[in-house]
Amino acid sequence: ELDQALEWTTRVNDTVHEIVHGLTPFPFVKESLDAIHPQADALCVSATPTAALTREWSAGGVKHLVRMICGQEIGTKELILRNGASGKYGNDKILMIGDAPGDMKAARAIGALFFPINPGHEEESWEEFLKTGYERFFDGTFKGPYEDGLIQKFSAYLPELPPWKQRN
């Protein structure tokens, strides 16, 4: 079973390398990273292979706006957040921006704040972060009603069952 799992993940990584090219960031991503860059130690934390992330972040013109790109080889998202920020900053000074429940779970595991990118509404989410979210993070008004409202909206976009568990 382990051999089969390794073969599958290797094939997935190879396929990503072969077919994913020329992606550009969603609107408002670069502007958001530009806005936080002078004040934040931003990391890219992903389950994608680091080589693919580095290639795409470079091609998208945003690689220079993060301190480090951390892919699947580095560890779990929680481990990366814990090693990269936990204990270095107060919990109200650590923000995970993510588009999946696992991102929120990783943030919560270390006591960090969470800004959700809503599935199917990525541009709107990034615009919200640029116009309001990042300022609230830096001025200390993110936690509480603002974050709770974002998470409530995020949760409403998620299906009760993931597609692979739904019956057709």
N, C-alpha and C positions, 0 to 999 in steps of 0.2 A: 504494500500500500504506500509506503514512503517513496519507493522508486516511482510509482505511478504519479504521486503528488509532485515529486521533483520534476518529472518529465512534463507534466501539465504546466507547472509554473514557468519552466524554462521555455516551453513553446509559446506561452502567453507573452513573456518578456520579448522573445524573438519577434513575434508578430507585431507587438507595439513598436519595436525598433524599425521594422520593415514598412509599416503603413502610416505611422503617425509622423507627419511632416507638415510644416508650414502653418501650424495652428497659431493664431494670434490670441492674446489675452482678451477676455470679455471687455466691453467698454467700461471705463472707470477703474479698471484694475491698476493700470500704470499710474494714473493720476492719484489713486489711493496710496500706492506704494511710494510715489514721490512725496506725498504729504506726510507720511509717517517716517520716512527714511531719516530725516535729520534728528529725530527724537527717539527712535526705537531700534532695538536689536532684532530685526525681523528675520525669521527663518522660514524656509519652505519645508514643510513636513508632509510627506506623502507615502503611500504604499506603492507608488510607481518606482521602477528602477531609477537609481540616481543618474545614470548616464542619459536616460530618456528625459528626465526632468531638466538636467543641465542643458541638453541640446535645445529643448523647447523654450526654456526660460531665456536662453541666449538669443534664440531666433526671435522671440517676442520682445526683446529689448528691455527685459526686466531683471535679468540675473544680477546686475550690479546694485539692485535695490534691496537685496537680502544679504545677510552676513554669511549664510550657509544654506546649501540645498541638501536636505536629508531624505533619502529614499529608503526603500524597503530594506536595503542591506545594513542600514544604520541601526534599525530596531523598530519596535512598535511606536506608534504616535505618542502614546503615553510615556514611554521610555525616553524618547527624544525630547519631549516637553520637560520631563522631570530633569534630565541632564542639562538641557539648554537654558532653563529659566528658573525652575523651582529652587528655592533657597537663595537665589541671586536677587530676586525681586519679590515684593509683597504680592500676594495673590491678586489684589486689585490692580496690579501693574503687569499682569500676564493676560494676553488676549489671544485666543485661538479663533481664527476665521476658518469656517469649514462648511462643507456642503453635504455632510452625512451624519447620521446619528453617532457613528463611531468617533467622529471628530469631537462632538459635544461630550461624549463619554470620556475621551482622553483629557479634555479640558477639565471636566468635573473631577476626574480622578486626582488631579493635582491641585484642585481648588481654583483654577483659572476661570476667567470670564470667557464667554462664547458669543461670537457674532456669526449667525447663520447666513449662508448663501442659499436662498430658496431654490429648489429644483424647478427648472423651467422658467424661473424669474431671476436669473443670475444678474442680468444687467441692472434691473431695479434694485437688487440687493446691494450690488457694488456702488450704485449711485447713492443709496441710503448711507452706506458706510462713509463715502466721501463727503456727503453733505452734512451728516449728523454724527454718525457712529464714532469716527476716530476722534473728533473733538470731545465727545462725551467721555471717551476712554481717557484721554489726556487730562481732562478737567475733573475727573473723579465722579461724574454723574452717570456712568454707564450702568453700574450694578443697581439692581432693584427694578422699578417699574419699566424702565426702558429695555433692559435686557430681557426681562420676563415677557414683555410684549413681543419682542423679536422671536423668542423661542416658541411662544404660543402660535405665532403665525407660521413658523417653520414646521412645527408639529402638524399643523393642519394640511400642509402640502404633502406629507408623507403618507403612503398607503398603510392601512392597518397590517396587511401582510405584504412582504416583499414579493415581487413578480414571480420568483421561482417557487414560492409556497402557495400561490393562488391556483385555484382549480379553474380550468377552462371549461 
